[in-house]
Amino acid sequence: MPDWQPETYQAVTLGAAAAAALCLLLLVFTLARLRALSRRVRRLGAGGRAPESGTDPGALRHVAVVRYDAFGDMGGRLSFSAALFDDSGDGLVISSINGRSETRTYAKSLVGLQSDHTLSPEEKDAIETARRH
């Protein structure tokens, strides 16, 4: 045991009590915030102000995936193109080309179902399939 004076013990005890009181206050504050957040989440889930994604025109509602063999000597249709866009045709196409030793992934933006980049036949097929759904 260190050779402390009684005043030192009192100071350490007082400091520990103050730290414990501060931790307790933080805990109470955090629980109150959590309870308020929980109430808001329940309200939104029960028909609150949040728009339903089915009626939001900006939601990525049109989605399709086309799987294919990118190279004739490989099977399993491991390559794919996926189209995701909203009612205005704004979104993206993601393609993953799977080869024997590597896989390459590309993302192309869509504005009005058109892209600044050349689209492959599979990407066009994914867009058309998503447009129909």
N, CA, C and O atoms as a DFTB+ gen file, in Angstrom:
532 C
 N C O
     1  1       0.840      -1.182       0.000
     2  2       0.000       0.000       0.000
     3  2       0.884       1.243       0.000
     4  3       1.888       1.305       0.709
     5  1       0.504       2.215      -0.791
     6  2       1.257       3.469      -0.768
     7  2       1.056       4.183       0.561
     8  3       0.061       3.972       1.254
     9  1       1.991       5.006       0.890
    10  2       1.945       5.760       2.142
    11  2       1.239       7.093       1.889
    12  3       1.878       8.135       1.750
    13  1      -0.110       7.034       1.831
    14  2      -0.892       8.235       1.534
    15  2      -1.444       8.820       2.832
    16  3      -1.641       8.127       3.831
    17  1      -1.676      10.097       2.767
    18  2      -2.320      10.799       3.875
    19  2      -3.838      10.607       3.754
    20  3      -4.330      10.323       2.662
    21  1      -4.575      10.755       4.839
    22  2      -6.040      10.619       4.779
    23  2      -6.680      11.580       3.780
    24  3      -7.697      11.243       3.174
    25  1      -6.111      12.757       3.597
    26  2      -6.670      13.715       2.633
    27  2      -6.564      13.184       1.204
    28  3      -7.434      13.441       0.372
    29  1      -5.495      12.445       0.928
    30  2      -5.311      11.861      -0.411
    31  2      -6.386      10.814      -0.669
    32  3      -6.966      10.770      -1.755
    33  1      -6.654       9.967       0.327
    34  2      -7.709       8.971       0.182
    35  2      -9.061       9.636      -0.046
    36  3      -9.850       9.175      -0.871
    37  1      -9.327      10.700       0.671
    38  2     -10.586      11.420       0.498
    39  2     -10.692      12.005      -0.908
    40  3     -11.757      11.954      -1.524
    41  1      -9.594      12.558      -1.415
    42  2      -9.614      13.156      -2.747
    43  2      -9.848      12.087      -3.823
    44  3     -10.617      12.302      -4.759
    45  1      -9.182      10.938      -3.682
    46  2      -9.359       9.847      -4.649
    47  2     -10.786       9.322      -4.592
    48  3     -11.401       9.075      -5.630
    49  1     -11.319       9.152      -3.378
    50  2     -12.693       8.675      -3.215
    51  2     -13.683       9.657      -3.815
    52  3     -14.624       9.257      -4.499
    53  1     -13.471      10.948      -3.558
    54  2     -14.353      11.976      -4.104
    55  2     -14.282      11.994      -5.631
    56  3     -15.311      12.133      -6.292
    57  1     -13.084      11.855      -6.197
    58  2     -12.925      11.815      -7.654
    59  2     -13.624      10.615      -8.265
    60  3     -14.270      10.730      -9.307
    61  1     -13.494       9.452      -7.615
    62  2     -14.155       8.247      -8.110
    63  2     -15.669       8.387      -8.040
    64  3     -16.377       7.953      -8.948
    65  1     -16.171       8.995      -6.959
    66  2     -17.619       9.209      -6.828
    67  2     -18.122      10.168      -7.904
    68  3     -19.195       9.963      -8.471
    69  1     -17.347      11.215      -8.182
    70  2     -17.742      12.168      -9.224
    71  2     -17.755      11.489     -10.596
    72  3     -18.668      11.722     -11.388
    73  1     -16.755      10.654     -10.885
    74  2     -16.709       9.936     -12.154
    75  2     -17.889       8.975     -12.278
    76  3     -18.490       8.868     -13.346
    77  1     -18.220       8.282     -11.201
    78  2     -19.361       7.366     -11.212
    79  2     -20.668       8.121     -11.432
    80  3     -21.532       7.660     -12.177
    81  1     -20.817       9.286     -10.784
    82  2     -22.022      10.094     -10.965
    83  2     -22.132      10.577     -12.413
    84  3     -23.226      10.585     -12.978
    85  1     -21.015      10.976     -13.015
    86  2     -21.013      11.414     -14.400
    87  2     -21.398      10.270     -15.328
    88  3     -22.171      10.465     -16.266
    89  1     -20.864       9.075     -15.073
    90  2     -21.232       7.905     -15.880
    91  2     -22.722       7.590     -15.752
    92  3     -23.369       7.239     -16.738
    93  1     -23.260       7.714     -14.553
    94  2     -24.679       7.476     -14.340
    95  2     -25.526       8.482     -15.103
    96  3     -26.532       8.113     -15.710
    97  1     -25.128       9.749     -15.077
    98  2     -25.862      10.777     -15.834
    99  2     -25.811      10.500     -17.332
   100  3     -26.823      10.634     -18.021
   101  1     -24.652      10.119     -17.838
   102  2     -24.539       9.788     -19.259
   103  2     -25.411       8.594     -19.623
   104  3     -26.021       8.568     -20.692
   105  1     -25.471       7.612     -18.738
   106  2     -26.312       6.449     -18.977
   107  2     -27.787       6.840     -19.047
   108  3     -28.504       6.397     -19.944
   109  1     -28.239       7.660     -18.114
   110  2     -29.636       8.108     -18.103
   111  2     -29.944       8.912     -19.368
   112  3     -30.996       8.723     -19.978
   113  1     -29.033       9.807     -19.768
   114  2     -29.217      10.603     -20.973
   115  2     -29.305       9.701     -22.207
   116  3     -30.163       9.903     -23.066
   117  1     -28.414       8.705     -22.294
   118  2     -28.409       7.800     -23.446
   119  2     -29.682       6.974     -23.504
   120  3     -30.238       6.780     -24.585
   121  1     -30.152       6.487     -22.373
   122  2     -31.401       5.717     -22.345
   123  2     -32.591       6.565     -22.765
   124  3     -33.476       6.080     -23.470
   125  1     -32.626       7.820     -22.346
   126  2     -33.717       8.713     -22.745
   127  2     -33.702       8.947     -24.251
   128  3     -34.757       8.935     -24.886
   129  1     -32.515       9.162     -24.838
   130  2     -32.402       9.362     -26.285
   131  2     -32.806       8.093     -27.037
   132  3     -33.467       8.165     -28.073
   133  1     -32.411       6.945     -26.518
   134  2     -32.761       5.676     -27.148
   135  2     -34.269       5.457     -27.119
   136  3     -34.842       4.979     -28.098
   137  1     -34.911       5.799     -26.016
   138  2     -36.358       5.646     -25.907
   139  2     -37.072       6.564     -26.904
   140  3     -38.041       6.147     -27.539
   141  1     -36.603       7.811     -27.048
   142  2     -37.208       8.741     -28.003
   143  2     -37.028       8.246     -29.433
   144  3     -37.956       8.325     -30.238
   145  1     -35.858       7.743     -29.747
   146  2     -35.605       7.216     -31.084
   147  2     -36.477       6.000     -31.357
   148  3     -37.000       5.847     -32.461
   149  1     -36.634       5.146     -30.375
   150  2     -37.474       3.962     -30.526
   151  2     -38.924       4.348     -30.809
   152  3     -39.584       3.725     -31.640
   153  1     -39.421       5.384     -30.113
   154  2     -40.794       5.855     -30.373
   155  2     -40.935       6.356     -31.803
   156  3     -41.941       6.078     -32.456
   157  1     -39.930       7.101     -32.307
   158  2     -39.992       7.613     -33.682
   159  2     -39.991       6.482     -34.699
   160  3     -40.728       6.529     -35.684
   161  1     -39.172       5.474     -34.466
   162  2     -39.111       4.345     -35.389
   163  2     -40.443       3.608     -35.415
   164  3     -40.912       3.221     -36.485
   165  1     -41.059       3.408     -34.253
   166  2     -42.370       2.745     -34.206
   167  2     -43.426       3.554     -34.931
   168  3     -44.276       2.990     -35.621
   169  1     -43.383       4.893     -34.783
   170  2     -44.343       5.754     -35.475
   171  2     -44.192       5.635     -36.983
   172  3     -45.192       5.558     -37.697
   173  1     -42.968       5.620     -37.479
   174  2     -42.741       5.494     -38.919
   175  2     -43.214       4.145     -39.429
   176  3     -43.782       4.053     -40.517
   177  1     -42.985       3.105     -38.653
   178  2     -43.416       1.778     -39.066
   179  2     -44.921       1.622     -39.036
   180  3     -45.455       0.729     -39.694
   181  1     -45.615       2.459     -38.298
   182  2     -47.068       2.358     -38.175
   183  2     -47.773       3.386     -39.037
   184  3     -48.847       3.860     -38.669
   185  1     -47.194       3.745     -40.180
   186  2     -47.873       4.664     -41.092
   187  2     -47.562       6.113     -40.818
   188  3     -48.435       6.967     -40.969
   189  1     -46.354       6.413     -40.423
   190  2     -45.960       7.792     -40.174
   191  2     -45.724       8.559     -41.455
   192  3     -46.338       8.274     -42.483
   193  1     -44.825       9.544     -41.390
   194  2     -44.618      10.450     -42.507
   195  2     -43.726       9.892     -43.612
   196  3     -43.656      10.497     -44.682
   197  1     -43.047       8.776     -43.406
   198  2     -42.124       8.277     -44.416
   199  2     -42.895       7.751     -45.631
   200  3     -43.865       7.011     -45.466
   201  1     -42.481       8.122     -46.849
   202  2     -43.167       7.611     -48.028
   203  2     -42.864       6.135     -48.216
   204  3     -41.774       5.664     -47.890
   205  1     -43.830       5.420     -48.738
   206  2     -43.598       4.020     -49.025
   207  2     -42.761       3.938     -50.289
   208  3     -42.969       4.706     -51.229
   209  1     -41.803       2.997     -50.312
   210  2     -40.889       2.934     -51.458
   211  2     -41.633       2.577     -52.731
   212  3     -41.150       2.883     -53.820
   213  1     -42.780       1.945     -52.634
   214  2     -43.548       1.607     -53.822
   215  2     -44.170       2.819     -54.483
   216  3     -44.499       2.764     -55.668
   217  1     -44.341       3.910     -53.758
   218  2     -44.957       5.103     -54.335
   219  2     -43.964       6.235     -54.538
   220  3     -44.315       7.252     -55.136
   221  1     -42.751       6.091     -54.065
   222  2     -41.724       7.115     -54.209
   223  2     -41.127       7.020     -55.611
   224  3     -40.487       6.015     -55.923
   225  1     -41.313       8.036     -56.476
   226  2     -40.794       7.931     -57.849
   227  2     -39.276       7.901     -57.910
   228  3     -38.717       7.498     -58.929
   229  1     -38.588       8.318     -56.842
   230  2     -37.131       8.290     -56.822
   231  2     -36.548       6.975     -56.334
   232  3     -35.329       6.806     -56.311
   233  1     -37.410       6.043     -55.945
   234  2     -36.934       4.747     -55.453
   235  2     -36.458       3.887     -56.616
   236  3     -37.029       3.931     -57.706
   237  1     -35.415       3.109     -56.380
   238  2     -34.909       2.193     -57.401
   239  2     -35.822       0.976     -57.447
   240  3     -35.522      -0.064     -56.861
   241  1     -36.950       1.122     -58.158
   242  2     -37.979       0.087     -58.182
   243  2     -37.798      -0.909     -59.319
   244  3     -38.300      -2.031     -59.247
   245  1     -37.093      -0.515     -60.354
   246  2     -36.935      -1.377     -61.523
   247  2     -35.573      -2.061     -61.430
   248  3     -34.529      -1.419     -61.544
   249  1     -35.606      -3.370     -61.223
   250  2     -34.382      -4.132     -60.983
   251  2     -34.436      -5.429     -61.788
   252  3     -35.464      -6.107     -61.826
   253  1     -33.314      -5.766     -62.431
   254  2     -33.215      -7.046     -63.131
   255  2     -31.757      -7.466     -63.189
   256  3     -30.852      -6.633     -63.241
   257  1     -31.549      -8.787     -63.179
   258  2     -30.214      -9.361     -63.287
   259  2     -30.219     -10.347     -64.447
   260  3     -31.095     -11.206     -64.541
   261  1     -29.228     -10.215     -65.330
   262  2     -29.054     -11.133     -66.447
   263  2     -27.731     -11.857     -66.229
   264  3     -26.680     -11.224     -66.121
   265  1     -27.787     -13.187     -66.164
   266  2     -26.574     -13.997     -65.978
   267  2     -26.186     -14.592     -67.326
   268  3     -27.052     -14.921     -68.137
   269  1     -24.872     -14.730     -67.565
   270  2     -24.405     -15.244     -68.850
   271  2     -22.967     -15.740     -68.729
   272  3     -22.279     -15.477     -67.743
   273  1     -22.539     -16.459     -69.754
   274  2     -21.145     -16.886     -69.876
   275  2     -20.438     -15.838     -70.724
   276  3     -20.758     -15.675     -71.901
   277  1     -19.492     -15.137     -70.146
   278  2     -18.786     -14.093     -70.888
   279  2     -17.818     -14.690     -71.903
   280  3     -17.541     -14.071     -72.930
   281  1     -17.306     -15.873     -71.630
   282  2     -16.342     -16.527     -72.511
   283  2     -16.872     -17.908     -72.846
   284  3     -17.402     -18.602     -71.979
   285  1     -16.731     -18.306     -74.095
   286  2     -17.294     -19.565     -74.563
   287  2     -16.734     -20.795     -73.888
   288  3     -17.429     -21.807     -73.792
   289  1     -15.488     -20.741     -73.412
   290  2     -14.868     -21.929     -72.832
   291  2     -15.180     -22.115     -71.345
   292  3     -14.708     -23.066     -70.723
   293  1     -15.970     -21.209     -70.783
   294  2     -16.329     -21.325     -69.370
   295  2     -17.829     -21.542     -69.242
   296  3     -18.616     -20.964     -69.992
   297  1     -18.210     -22.359     -68.310
   298  2     -19.631     -22.598     -68.075
   299  2     -20.052     -22.027     -66.731
   300  3     -19.250     -21.423     -66.019
   301  1     -21.287     -22.221     -66.403
   302  2     -21.798     -21.841     -65.104
   303  2     -22.464     -20.484     -65.038
   304  3     -23.005     -20.115     -63.997
   305  1     -22.436     -19.735     -66.124
   306  2     -23.077     -18.411     -66.165
   307  2     -22.694     -17.596     -64.931
   308  3     -23.561     -17.149     -64.181
   309  1     -21.390     -17.406     -64.727
   310  2     -20.888     -16.698     -63.558
   311  2     -20.806     -15.189     -63.758
   312  3     -20.653     -14.448     -62.788
   313  1     -20.906     -14.726     -64.994
   314  2     -20.919     -13.284     -65.257
   315  2     -22.355     -12.785     -65.164
   316  3     -23.301     -13.542     -65.383
   317  1     -22.511     -11.487     -64.831
   318  2     -23.865     -10.949     -64.752
   319  2     -23.866      -9.453     -65.038
   320  3     -22.848      -8.775     -64.905
   321  1     -25.035      -8.958     -65.434
   322  2     -25.305      -7.528     -65.544
   323  2     -26.584      -7.265     -64.768
   324  3     -27.575      -7.976     -64.932
   325  1     -26.559      -6.243     -63.921
   326  2     -27.722      -5.890     -63.108
   327  2     -28.089      -4.440     -63.379
   328  3     -27.231      -3.558     -63.354
   329  1     -29.353      -4.202     -63.634
   330  2     -29.853      -2.840     -63.862
   331  2     -30.737      -2.452     -62.687
   332  3     -31.574      -3.237     -62.244
   333  1     -30.544      -1.224     -62.182
   334  2     -31.350      -0.686     -61.088
   335  2     -31.657       0.765     -61.430
   336  3     -30.737       1.564     -61.602
   337  1     -32.931       1.117     -61.530
   338  2     -33.267       2.504     -61.830
   339  2     -34.655       2.856     -61.328
   340  3     -35.465       1.984     -61.009
   341  1     -34.913       4.172     -61.264
   342  2     -36.196       4.669     -60.769
   343  2     -37.185       4.827     -61.924
   344  3     -36.902       4.431     -63.054
   345  1     -38.347       5.407     -61.626
   346  2     -39.385       5.573     -62.646
   347  2     -38.956       6.481     -63.791
   348  3     -39.515       6.392     -64.884
   349  1     -37.981       7.349     -63.567
   350  2     -37.488       8.248     -64.618
   351  2     -36.380       7.607     -65.447
   352  3     -35.904       8.207     -66.410
   353  1     -35.969       6.410     -65.087
   354  2     -34.889       5.747     -65.807
   355  2     -33.514       6.166     -65.332
   356  3     -32.522       5.938     -66.025
   357  1     -33.442       6.779     -64.155
   358  2     -32.165       7.203     -63.583
   359  2     -31.690       6.137     -62.597
   360  3     -32.433       5.722     -61.709
   361  1     -30.446       5.701     -62.766
   362  2     -29.898       4.676     -61.887
   363  2     -28.554       4.217     -62.382
   364  3     -27.698       5.032     -62.728
   365  1     -28.360       2.893     -62.419
   366  2     -27.080       2.368     -62.856
   367  2     -27.201       0.946     -63.339
   368  3     -28.180       0.249     -63.068
   369  1     -26.159       0.526     -64.076
   370  2     -26.001      -0.859     -64.503
   371  2     -24.654      -1.319     -63.959
   372  3     -23.641      -0.643     -64.137
   373  1     -24.649      -2.467     -63.297
   374  2     -23.419      -3.053     -62.779
   375  2     -23.192      -4.363     -63.510
   376  3     -24.092      -5.198     -63.598
   377  1     -21.988      -4.539     -64.034
   378  2     -21.640      -5.785     -64.714
   379  2     -20.396      -6.377     -64.082
   380  3     -19.451      -5.669     -63.733
   381  1     -20.421      -7.693     -63.944
   382  2     -19.270      -8.428     -63.430
   383  2     -18.931      -9.498     -64.460
   384  3     -19.731     -10.392     -64.735
   385  1     -17.725      -9.390     -65.027
   386  2     -17.273     -10.321     -66.048
   387  2     -16.293     -11.289     -65.391
   388  3     -15.222     -10.895     -64.929
   389  1     -16.682     -12.555     -65.359
   390  2     -15.878     -13.563     -64.679
   391  2     -15.056     -14.336     -65.691
   392  3     -15.611     -14.957     -66.598
   393  1     -13.724     -14.305     -65.546
   394  2     -12.806     -15.071     -66.389
   395  2     -12.136     -16.161     -65.588
   396  3     -12.450     -16.365     -64.415
   397  1     -11.214     -16.862     -66.217
   398  2     -10.523     -17.966     -65.529
   399  2      -9.664     -17.468     -64.369
   400  3      -9.647     -18.083     -63.303
   401  1      -8.954     -16.362     -64.570
   402  2      -8.010     -15.919     -63.542
   403  2      -8.376     -14.593     -62.894
   404  3      -7.705     -14.159     -61.958
   405  1      -9.421     -13.948     -63.372
   406  2      -9.799     -12.668     -62.769
   407  2     -11.270     -12.360     -63.033
   408  3     -11.907     -12.931     -63.918
   409  1     -11.771     -11.441     -62.233
   410  2     -13.125     -10.940     -62.412
   411  2     -13.046      -9.428     -62.470
   412  3     -12.393      -8.796     -61.640
   413  1     -13.713      -8.858     -63.452
   414  2     -13.744      -7.402     -63.584
   415  2     -15.176      -6.926     -63.378
   416  3     -16.133      -7.555     -63.827
   417  1     -15.293      -5.804     -62.689
   418  2     -16.608      -5.244     -62.384
   419  2     -16.683      -3.826     -62.911
   420  3     -15.749      -3.038     -62.757
   421  1     -17.815      -3.509     -63.542
   422  2     -18.017      -2.189     -64.132
   423  2     -19.357      -1.635     -63.651
   424  3     -20.322      -2.374     -63.458
   425  1     -19.390      -0.320     -63.461
   426  2     -20.638       0.373     -63.115
   427  2     -20.821       1.517     -64.105
   428  3     -19.901       2.298     -64.350
   429  1     -22.012       1.602     -64.662
   430  2     -22.315       2.656     -65.636
   431  2     -23.595       3.351     -65.188
   432  3     -24.594       2.700     -64.885
   433  1     -23.552       4.672     -65.152
   434  2     -24.730       5.424     -64.713
   435  2     -25.762       5.476     -65.831
   436  3     -25.434       5.410     -67.016
   437  1     -27.012       5.596     -65.419
   438  2     -28.124       5.740     -66.355
   439  2     -28.864       7.036     -66.052
   440  3     -29.132       7.356     -64.894
   441  1     -29.185       7.767     -67.093
   442  2     -30.047       8.945     -66.995
   443  2     -31.074       8.803     -68.106
   444  3     -30.736       8.847     -69.288
   445  1     -32.325       8.634     -67.717
   446  2     -33.371       8.417     -68.720
   447  2     -33.132       7.151     -69.519
   448  3     -33.378       7.125     -70.725
   449  1     -32.658       6.108     -68.869
   450  2     -32.338       4.807     -69.459
   451  2     -31.199       4.867     -70.472
   452  3     -30.995       3.905     -71.212
   453  1     -30.459       5.961     -70.526
   454  2     -29.317       6.106     -71.437
   455  2     -28.046       6.247     -70.606
   456  3     -28.075       6.745     -69.481
   457  1     -26.919       5.797     -71.185
   458  2     -25.634       5.895     -70.509
   459  2     -24.633       6.628     -71.394
   460  3     -24.701       6.555     -72.621
   461  1     -23.706       7.332     -70.757
   462  2     -22.613       7.966     -71.497
   463  2     -21.623       6.933     -72.010
   464  3     -20.832       7.225     -72.907
   465  1     -21.657       5.739     -71.454
   466  2     -20.753       4.661     -71.845
   467  2     -21.494       3.688     -72.751
   468  3     -22.714       3.551     -72.667
   469  1     -20.750       3.022     -73.610
   470  2     -21.351       2.019     -74.492
   471  2     -21.850       0.852     -73.654
   472  3     -21.125       0.329     -72.808
   473  1     -23.074       0.453     -73.891
   474  2     -23.680      -0.650     -73.146
   475  2     -23.536      -1.943     -73.937
   476  3     -23.717      -1.963     -75.155
   477  1     -23.212      -3.016     -73.234
   478  2     -23.114      -4.333     -73.868
   479  2     -24.525      -4.863     -74.134
   480  3     -25.494      -4.356     -73.569
   481  1     -24.643      -5.883     -74.995
   482  2     -25.973      -6.481     -75.219
   483  2     -26.602      -7.004     -73.929
   484  3     -27.815      -6.904     -73.745
   485  1     -25.787      -7.559     -73.040
   486  2     -26.313      -8.080     -71.774
   487  2     -26.810      -6.951     -70.874
   488  3     -27.826      -7.099     -70.195
   489  1     -26.097      -5.821     -70.868
   490  2     -26.534      -4.667     -70.076
   491  2     -27.833      -4.106     -70.632
   492  3     -28.727      -3.735     -69.871
   493  1     -27.943      -4.041     -71.953
   494  2     -29.196      -3.580     -72.583
   495  2     -30.339      -4.528     -72.254
   496  3     -31.466      -4.091     -72.021
   497  1     -30.049      -5.826     -72.234
   498  2     -31.063      -6.825     -71.881
   499  2     -31.520      -6.647     -70.438
   500  3     -32.714      -6.743     -70.153
   501  1     -30.581      -6.387     -69.518
   502  2     -30.946      -6.168     -68.113
   503  2     -31.819      -4.930     -67.973
   504  3     -32.793      -4.942     -67.221
   505  1     -31.478      -3.855     -68.694
   506  2     -32.287      -2.632     -68.660
   507  2     -33.691      -2.899     -69.165
   508  3     -34.670      -2.484     -68.545
   509  1     -33.791      -3.595     -70.294
   510  2     -35.105      -3.876     -70.882
   511  2     -35.943      -4.777     -69.969
   512  3     -37.148      -4.572     -69.822
   513  1     -35.301      -5.766     -69.364
   514  2     -36.021      -6.649     -68.448
   515  2     -36.511      -5.875     -67.220
   516  3     -37.646      -6.065     -66.782
   517  1     -35.673      -5.017     -66.672
   518  2     -36.079      -4.208     -65.518
   519  2     -37.185      -3.230     -65.893
   520  3     -38.070      -2.962     -65.081
   521  1     -37.149      -2.696     -67.103
   522  2     -38.169      -1.742     -67.547
   523  2     -39.548      -2.387     -67.594
   524  3     -40.558      -1.741     -67.317
   525  1     -39.577      -3.661     -67.947
   526  2     -40.859      -4.389     -68.038
   527  2     -41.430      -4.733     -66.672
   528  3     -42.611      -5.062     -66.564
   529  1     -40.619      -4.663     -65.633
   530  2     -41.088      -5.053     -64.291
   531  2     -41.357      -3.865     -63.438
   532  3     -41.757      -4.012     -62.283
